[in-house]
Amino acid sequence: GAGVFFNRSVPVLGFHDRYSASQVYGAVLDYQVSSRATMEFEYHHMTMDNGKIEGLAFTWPIDKQKYLSPDANSRFNLNSFLINALAYLNTRKSGSDLQLLPYIAVGAGFYDYQDRITGLIYPGQKEEPLNADLMLDDREDEHTALGANVGLGMTVVQGRFGLDIRGRYHMILGDLRPMEAWNLPGVFPLAMFDFRTAFKLYW
């Protein structure tokens, strides 16, 4: 079978200090191993705009005042390629009757991400007054990292059509560099919950 899905992804742990919840979309291919197990091949994309550093001020040690960077921009892009295993708690039957199939899902794969921050005032200036036009070099973290996910879900199947609802937790073995002047420590690992709704067609 095949399907498309839409997620709501919520960063947690240190990742939550950088970004808020965002939409995710993607596609899956299913291969039914048995009446109790399915392999799922997944691609998904996520963009998080308006990172929280855009609203944070730094304290300039020269005059002890706080300064915002009005041109700050922070964006996180993620493209993931995953293989998931679904273990059904009920036996999936052939036929057109309505079936409710709760399951446990585990998966792993590659998470390719780019975190880009621009437009920050340079906080290391030594002479007054602060020059708001002197910018910190753009920051970009770009990596492909291994990661894993685990979750619980329910598939509603009738004939060739399916509705799949799932909640899961992702842990990505990637990091974001610290931004000390803004009191943001480094982040490792990257962790998030997502809540997924998929529409599937079986053949």
N, C-alpha and C positions, 0 to 999 in steps of 0.2 A: 504494500500500500504506500501511499504518499499523502502528504498534508502540508498545510501552512499553519503558523501559529503566531500569537501575539502575547507578549509577556509584560508584566510590570516588575522591574528589577529594583531592589532596595539594597544599597551598599550598607555593610555593617562593619563593626570593629573600627580600625583606623581609617578604612576607606570611606566610612560615613562622615568623617571630618572633612573630606575633600569634595564630595558630591552628594546630591540628593537623588531620589528615585527617578527612574527614567523608563521610557518605552523600549521594548525589544521586539524585533520581528525576525522570522526565519522560516526554514522549510525542513522537512524530515522525509526520509525513506524508511519504510518498515520491512523487515523480513521476519516472517513468523517461523520460529524454530520448532515450536510444538504448540499444543493447545494450552500450555501454561507459560510459555516464554516467547518473547519477541526481541529481536535486535533492531536498534533504531540508529540511523545515520543522520546526524543533525548539523545544520549550519545556522548560525544566527548572528545578527548585527545589532549593535547598540551604540548610541551616541548620547553622552551626557554633556550638556552645555551649562554655562553659568555656574562654574565651580565655585565653591564657597569662599575661596581666596579672593574672589572679586569684591566681596563685601567686608574683607578684613583690613584693618589698619596695622601699620607697624609703628613702634615707638622709636623715634630718632634720638639716639643717645646724646646728641649735641644740645638740643633744647628740651628734651624730655616730652615733646609733643607727639600726638598720634597723627599719622598721615594715611589717608586712603589714596589708592591709585585709580583715578577715574577712568583710565583707559584699559584697566586690567581685563583680560579675557582668558578663560580657562575651559578647555574642552577635552573630553576623554572619548576615544573611539575604540570599539572592540569588535573583532570578527573571530568567531569560534567555530572549530570543526571537531565534533564530538561523536563518540560511539557510546550508546547507552544500551543497557540490558534491562528489560522489563520482566519481572517475575509476577505473574498473575496469582491472586489468592483463590480465584475460581477457575474452573476449566472453561475455556472458550469453545463454544459449540458452533457447528455449521448451521446454516439456515437463516431465515429472515426474522426470527423472533428478537424482541428487544432484550439485550443483555447488559448487565452492570458488572464491570470487571475491575475491582480494586487491585492495585499492584504496588510493588516496591520497585523503585528505579535506582540504578547506579550507573555511572558513566565516567568517562575520562577522555581527554583529548588535548588539543592545542588551542590556546587562547592568544590571539595576536592583538596587541593593544598599543595605542599611542596616546600619551598624555602631554598636552601642549599648553604652556602658560606664557602669555605675552602681556606687554603693556604695564609692567610693574615699575614703579619709581625705584631707582637705585638707593638702597638704605644705607650704604657704606660711605656716604659723603662725609667730608671732614670740615667743610667751611659753611658758615651761615651766609645768607639764608639757604634753605633747602631748594635745590634746583629741580622743579617738578618735571622738567623736560629731559633730565638725565635718566635714562632707562636701564634697568637690569637686562642683561642678555636674555633672549628668549630661552625658556626651559622646555626641553622635550625629552620624555622617556618613551622609547619605542622598543618593545621586546615581543618575542614569541615564547610563551611559557606553557609548561605542562600544568594541568589542573584536573580536578575531579569534582563530581557532583553526586548528591544522593537526595532522594525525595520519595514522596508518596503521591499517588494519583488515582484517578478513576476514569476508565474509558466506558462510554456509553455507545454500544454498537447496535445498529439495526440494519440488517442486510449488508450492503456495500458501504454504508456511511457510518462514520464514527465521530464522536465528540470526546476529546481528551482534556481533562483538567488535572493540573499537577502543581504541587508546591515543592521546591527543592532548594538546596543549599550548595553554593559553588565555593570552592577554595582554589585559588590560582597562585601558583608559585612564582609570582612576579612582585615587583616592588615599585614604589614611587619615592623619589628623593625627598629629603626633608627641606622645608623652607623655614629656616630658623628665625628670621626676622619677623615672621608672621606667626610664630609659635606653633608651627605645624611639623610634628616629627615625621620621620620616614614611615612608610607603610609597607609591611610585609607580614603575611601574604595579603593578597586582595581577596576579600570575601563579600558575598552578597547572597541574599535570598531572591528568588523570583517566583512569580505566580503566573502560570501559563495556561492558555486556552488554545487548543489545536483543533482544526477541522480536517478530518482524514477521509480518504477514499480508498477502499480495499478492492483488490481484484484477484 
